Amino acid sequence: MTVTPITSDEFAAWRTPRFGEANPTRLDNPLWASLVHDPINAYLVTKRYGYERVFGAGPTWCFDRFGQSKTVLADGRTIYIAGEHEDYYDPDFYIYNDVVIVMPSGEVEIYGYPRDVFPPTDFHSATVFGDAIVLVGSLGYHDERAVGTTPVYKLALATKAIERIFPTGDSPGWIHSHTATLAGTKLLVTGGKVQGTDSLEENIDDWELELATMQWTRKTKRDWQRFSLDAPEGTRSRMFEIRQLLWGLEHPDFKGSVDYRAKLLEDLGREPDLDVLRTLYLVDDTTRLLAKDDDEYNVYRFEVDGLVVRFVEDSYRVTALVEGRLAESRLADVQAHVQGALSELHNNLWQLRTI
């Protein structure tokens, strides 16, 4: 397919994202269509067209997105739905609410929607069911997350209209980054994260949405123990830098360890004891390290008293999930050991919180 050259007037007219006025609104234009086929990031879009950003000008439209769903239909059409570009600190950060259809010929159709019909959506699931695509979940903008509710929408493939669905029953809550598996009329939702009152937590249960009746059923209720160790207020975790320092010592060809050491000395007031890092999650001699998944760079699994205990290191905390229930005294031992080790590594007291 030949892409039509974009004029300066076309770029100026279509540089920024926008909501539709009707359900749906055709928003086809040469700039966006070209970027669907060449999904460079927004920074490169502005550079390509010589745009000089001014304060308050808003983000530049692009098709380089996270959390966007892609559905290939039997007739060869590919349906892309919403997604986000960059993160909140970037001037081009934006969560989209559009539907982009790419035909087998390469032709592009772009549909927009009023915000109150289909809000900005990302990290949702998209499942073909009959003559529609069912959308479940979203991360969305922080201030727009409705704790305890699960966003469900239906995209009609014939009309491209989107309808909000309000299922009954026991739903997973404000979920995103999950897996949705269709079996007959039942949509099984597993994994992902759920927005709690104060933080995002891992979804450990299985949920089923009966699409024929639009009713949720909770399939499991796992009685697992969870807790977190939180960095002191006003600080963040330095686990990445500390682990890089250890990596440098174990791999002499790694040149970044010197920079990490200097930064840690500045931030923590002293160099961390790497022997503490080596035993961070090893509560005692009976604790066994389990195989690590290379795709989960910040996840560490150990076996404690026959149960898997999973630790996840994030920017401001370490969360722990016991896949079962340890004796209360044993759980207290694990919590005290990890809290002490993290506090020692950071030269500051980390806070224990039960989830």
C-alpha positions as CSV (number, residue, x, y, z in Angstrom):
1,M,0.0,0.0,0.0
2,T,1.3,3.5,-0.9
3,V,1.2,6.0,2.0
4,T,0.1,9.5,0.9
5,P,2.6,12.3,1.8
6,I,1.5,14.4,4.7
7,T,1.3,18.2,4.3
8,S,2.2,20.6,7.0
9,D,-1.5,21.6,7.3
10,E,-2.6,18.0,7.7
11,F,0.0,17.5,10.4
12,A,-1.2,20.6,12.2
13,A,-4.8,19.6,12.0
14,W,-4.3,16.0,13.2
15,R,-1.2,16.2,15.5
16,T,-3.1,15.8,18.7
17,P,-5.4,12.9,19.9
18,R,-9.1,13.7,20.4
19,F,-12.4,12.1,21.4
20,G,-15.2,11.3,19.0
21,E,-18.5,13.3,19.1
22,A,-20.7,10.3,18.1
23,N,-20.7,6.6,18.8
24,P,-18.7,6.0,16.7
25,T,-17.0,8.9,14.9
26,R,-14.9,8.3,11.8
27,L,-11.5,10.0,12.4
28,D,-9.7,8.8,9.3
29,N,-6.9,11.1,8.2
30,P,-3.6,10.7,6.2
31,L,-1.4,11.4,9.2
32,W,-2.8,8.8,11.6
33,A,-3.2,6.2,8.8
34,S,0.5,6.6,7.9
35,L,1.5,6.2,11.6
36,V,-0.5,3.0,11.9
37,H,1.7,1.5,9.3
38,D,4.8,3.2,10.7
39,P,4.2,3.2,14.5
40,I,7.1,5.4,15.6
41,N,6.9,7.1,19.0
42,A,5.5,10.5,19.5
43,Y,8.9,12.2,19.9
44,L,10.0,10.9,16.5
45,V,6.7,12.0,15.0
46,T,7.2,15.6,16.0
47,K,10.9,15.4,14.9
48,R,9.9,14.0,11.5
49,Y,7.5,16.9,10.8
50,G,9.7,19.6,12.4
51,Y,7.3,20.4,15.2
52,E,8.6,22.4,18.1
53,R,6.7,21.6,21.2
54,V,5.4,24.5,23.2
55,F,4.1,24.3,26.8
56,G,0.5,23.2,27.1
57,A,0.3,22.0,23.5
58,G,-0.7,18.5,24.5
59,P,0.6,15.1,23.4
60,T,1.2,14.1,19.8
61,W,-0.9,11.2,18.4
62,C,1.0,8.0,17.7
63,F,0.5,4.3,17.3
64,D,3.4,3.2,19.5
65,R,1.4,2.0,22.5
66,F,1.4,-0.3,25.6
67,G,-1.6,-2.2,26.7
68,Q,-3.3,-2.1,23.3
69,S,-5.3,-5.1,22.3
70,K,-4.9,-6.7,18.8
71,T,-7.6,-9.0,17.4
72,V,-7.3,-10.7,14.0
73,L,-10.8,-11.6,12.6
74,A,-11.5,-14.6,10.4
75,D,-12.0,-12.3,7.4
76,G,-8.5,-10.9,7.7
77,R,-9.3,-7.6,9.4
78,T,-7.1,-6.6,12.4
79,I,-8.8,-4.7,15.2
80,Y,-6.5,-2.5,17.4
81,I,-8.2,-1.0,20.5
82,A,-7.0,1.9,22.6
83,G,-3.7,1.5,24.7
84,E,-1.4,4.1,26.2
85,H,1.8,5.9,25.1
86,E,4.6,6.5,27.5
87,D,4.1,7.2,31.2
88,Y,2.6,10.1,33.2
89,Y,5.9,12.1,33.3
90,D,6.2,12.3,29.5
91,P,4.7,15.2,27.6
92,D,3.3,12.7,25.1
93,F,1.7,10.5,27.7
94,Y,-1.9,9.7,26.7
95,I,-4.4,6.8,27.2
96,Y,-6.4,6.3,24.0
97,N,-10.0,5.3,23.5
98,D,-10.0,4.6,19.8
99,V,-10.6,1.6,17.5
100,V,-8.3,1.2,14.5
101,I,-9.1,-1.4,11.8
102,V,-6.5,-2.5,9.3
103,M,-8.0,-4.2,6.3
104,P,-6.2,-7.1,4.4
105,S,-5.5,-4.5,1.7
106,G,-3.8,-2.2,4.2
107,E,-6.5,0.4,4.2
108,V,-7.1,1.9,7.6
109,E,-10.3,2.9,9.4
110,I,-10.1,4.9,12.6
111,Y,-13.0,5.4,15.0
112,G,-13.3,7.7,18.0
113,Y,-15.8,7.8,20.8
114,P,-17.1,10.3,23.4
115,R,-15.3,9.9,26.7
116,D,-18.5,9.1,28.5
117,V,-19.2,6.2,26.1
118,F,-15.8,4.7,26.0
119,P,-13.2,6.1,28.4
120,P,-9.4,6.0,28.0
121,T,-8.6,2.3,28.2
122,D,-5.4,0.2,28.4
123,F,-4.2,-3.2,29.5
124,H,-7.7,-4.7,28.9
125,S,-8.6,-8.0,27.3
126,A,-10.4,-8.2,24.0
127,T,-12.4,-11.4,23.1
128,V,-14.4,-12.1,20.0
129,F,-17.9,-13.3,20.9
130,G,-20.5,-13.7,18.2
131,D,-20.7,-10.4,16.2
132,A,-18.9,-8.4,18.9
133,I,-15.6,-8.0,20.8
134,V,-16.0,-8.0,24.5
135,L,-13.6,-5.8,26.4
136,V,-12.8,-6.5,30.1
137,G,-10.8,-4.4,32.4
138,S,-8.4,-1.4,32.2
139,L,-5.7,0.4,34.1
140,G,-6.7,3.9,33.0
141,Y,-5.8,7.2,34.6
142,H,-5.3,6.9,38.3
143,D,-8.0,9.3,39.3
144,E,-10.6,7.5,37.1
145,R,-10.2,4.0,38.6
146,A,-13.4,2.8,40.3
147,V,-12.3,0.4,43.0
148,G,-14.5,-2.6,43.3
149,T,-16.0,-2.4,39.8
150,T,-14.9,-4.1,36.6
151,P,-15.3,-2.1,33.3
152,V,-16.9,-4.3,30.6
153,Y,-17.7,-3.0,27.1
154,K,-18.9,-4.5,23.8
155,L,-17.7,-3.4,20.4
156,A,-20.3,-4.2,17.7
157,L,-18.3,-5.4,14.7
158,A,-21.0,-4.4,12.2
159,T,-21.6,-0.8,13.4
160,K,-18.4,-0.2,15.4
161,A,-20.5,1.2,18.2
162,I,-19.3,0.6,21.8
163,E,-21.7,-0.2,24.6
164,R,-21.0,-0.3,28.3
165,I,-22.2,-3.5,29.9
166,F,-23.1,-3.8,33.6
167,P,-22.8,-7.5,34.6
168,T,-24.2,-8.7,37.9
169,G,-22.5,-11.0,40.4
170,D,-19.2,-11.1,42.1
171,S,-16.6,-9.4,39.9
172,P,-12.8,-9.2,40.2
173,G,-12.8,-5.4,40.6
174,W,-10.8,-2.8,38.7
175,I,-8.5,-5.4,37.0
176,H,-5.9,-5.0,34.2
177,S,-3.1,-7.0,32.5
178,H,-5.1,-10.2,33.0
179,T,-5.7,-13.2,30.7
180,A,-9.2,-13.9,29.3
181,T,-10.0,-17.3,27.9
182,L,-13.3,-18.1,26.2
183,A,-14.9,-21.6,26.5
184,G,-18.3,-21.6,24.9
185,T,-20.1,-18.7,26.5
186,K,-17.9,-18.5,29.6
187,L,-15.0,-16.1,29.8
188,L,-12.4,-17.1,32.4
189,V,-10.4,-14.2,33.8
190,T,-7.1,-15.0,35.6
191,G,-4.0,-13.2,36.6
192,G,-3.4,-9.5,36.3
193,K,-3.6,-6.8,38.9
194,V,-6.4,-5.2,40.8
195,Q,-6.7,-1.7,42.1
196,G,-7.1,-1.7,45.8
197,T,-7.8,1.3,48.1
198,D,-4.2,2.3,48.2
199,S,-2.2,0.3,45.7
200,L,-2.3,-2.2,42.9
201,E,-2.3,-5.8,44.0
202,E,-1.9,-9.1,42.2
203,N,-5.1,-10.9,41.3
204,I,-4.7,-14.4,42.8
205,D,-8.2,-15.7,42.1
206,D,-10.1,-17.0,39.0
207,W,-13.3,-15.3,37.8
208,E,-15.8,-16.3,35.2
209,L,-18.1,-14.0,33.2
210,E,-21.0,-15.8,31.6
211,L,-21.5,-13.8,28.4
212,A,-25.0,-15.2,27.7
213,T,-26.3,-13.6,30.9
214,M,-23.5,-11.2,31.7
215,Q,-23.0,-12.5,35.2
216,W,-19.8,-12.8,37.1
217,T,-18.9,-15.8,39.3
218,R,-15.9,-16.0,41.6
219,K,-14.4,-19.5,40.9
220,T,-11.7,-19.5,43.6
221,K,-11.1,-17.9,47.0
222,R,-7.5,-18.6,47.8
223,D,-6.6,-18.0,51.4
224,W,-3.1,-17.0,50.8
225,Q,-1.0,-14.7,53.0
226,R,0.3,-11.4,51.6
227,F,2.4,-8.6,52.9
228,S,4.6,-5.8,51.7
229,L,7.7,-4.0,52.9
230,D,7.5,-0.3,52.0
231,A,10.4,2.1,51.6
232,P,10.4,4.9,54.1
233,E,8.3,7.9,53.1
234,G,10.0,10.2,50.6
235,T,12.5,7.5,49.5
236,R,12.4,4.7,47.0
237,S,13.8,1.2,46.7
238,R,17.5,0.9,45.6
239,M,17.3,-2.8,45.0
240,F,18.0,-2.4,41.3
241,E,21.2,-0.5,41.9
242,I,22.3,-2.8,44.7
243,R,21.8,-5.9,42.6
244,Q,23.8,-4.2,39.8
245,L,26.6,-3.5,42.2
246,L,26.7,-7.2,43.1
247,W,26.5,-8.1,39.4
248,G,29.5,-5.9,38.8
249,L,31.6,-7.7,41.4
250,E,30.7,-11.1,40.0
251,H,31.3,-10.0,36.4
252,P,34.5,-7.8,36.3
253,D,33.9,-6.8,32.7
254,F,30.7,-4.9,33.8
255,K,31.7,-1.2,33.8
256,G,28.6,0.2,35.5
257,S,29.4,-1.0,39.0
258,V,31.6,2.0,39.8
259,D,28.8,4.4,39.0
260,Y,26.3,2.5,41.0
261,R,28.6,2.4,44.0
262,A,29.1,6.1,43.9
263,K,25.4,6.8,43.6
264,L,24.6,4.4,46.5
265,L,27.2,6.0,48.7
266,E,25.6,9.4,48.0
267,D,22.0,8.2,48.5
268,L,22.4,5.7,51.4
269,G,25.3,7.3,53.3
270,R,27.3,4.1,53.0
271,E,28.0,1.2,50.7
272,P,25.4,-1.7,51.2
273,D,26.6,-5.0,52.6
274,L,26.3,-7.4,49.7
275,D,26.4,-10.4,52.0
276,V,23.0,-9.2,53.3
277,L,21.8,-9.1,49.7
278,R,22.9,-12.7,49.1
279,T,20.7,-13.9,52.0
280,L,17.9,-11.3,51.6
281,Y,15.1,-13.9,51.3
282,L,16.9,-16.9,52.8
283,V,15.2,-17.0,56.2
284,D,17.3,-20.0,57.4
285,D,19.1,-23.1,56.1
286,T,15.8,-24.8,55.3
287,T,14.8,-22.1,52.8
288,R,15.3,-23.1,49.2
289,L,15.7,-20.9,46.2
290,L,13.5,-21.9,43.3
291,A,14.3,-21.6,39.6
292,K,14.0,-18.0,38.2
293,D,12.0,-17.0,35.2
294,D,14.2,-14.8,33.0
295,D,11.1,-12.8,31.9
296,E,10.4,-11.8,35.5
297,Y,13.5,-9.9,36.3
298,N,12.3,-8.6,39.6
299,V,10.6,-11.7,40.9
300,Y,12.2,-14.2,43.3
301,R,10.7,-17.5,44.5
302,F,11.6,-19.5,47.5
303,E,10.3,-22.6,49.2
304,V,9.6,-22.2,52.9
305,D,8.1,-25.1,54.8
306,G,6.9,-26.7,51.6
307,L,5.2,-23.5,50.3
308,V,6.2,-21.2,47.6
309,V,6.8,-17.6,48.8
310,R,7.2,-15.1,45.9
311,F,8.8,-11.7,46.4
312,V,8.4,-8.9,43.8
313,E,10.8,-5.9,44.0
314,D,9.1,-2.7,42.8
315,S,10.2,1.0,42.8
316,Y,8.8,1.7,46.3
317,R,8.2,-1.6,48.0
318,V,8.8,-5.4,48.0
319,T,5.6,-7.4,48.0
320,A,5.4,-11.0,49.2
321,L,2.9,-13.7,48.4
322,V,2.7,-17.0,50.3
323,E,1.0,-19.6,48.1
324,G,-0.9,-21.0,51.0
325,R,-0.6,-20.4,54.8
326,L,2.5,-20.6,56.9
327,A,2.2,-21.0,60.6
328,E,1.8,-17.5,62.1
329,S,5.1,-17.8,64.0
330,R,6.9,-18.8,60.8
331,L,5.3,-16.0,58.8
332,A,6.5,-13.6,61.5
333,D,10.0,-15.0,61.1
334,V,9.9,-14.4,57.3
335,Q,8.6,-10.9,57.7
336,A,11.2,-10.0,60.4
337,H,14.1,-11.4,58.4
338,V,13.2,-9.6,55.1
339,Q,12.3,-6.3,56.9
340,G,15.7,-6.4,58.7
341,A,17.6,-7.2,55.6
342,L,16.0,-4.4,53.5
343,S,16.5,-1.9,56.3
344,E,20.1,-2.8,56.6
345,L,20.7,-2.6,52.8
346,H,19.1,0.8,52.6
347,N,20.4,2.1,55.9
348,N,16.8,3.1,56.8
349,L,13.9,1.3,58.4
350,W,11.4,-0.2,56.0
351,Q,7.8,-0.6,57.0
352,L,5.9,-3.9,57.2
353,R,2.3,-3.8,56.0
354,T,-0.2,-6.6,55.8
355,I,-2.2,-6.7,52.5
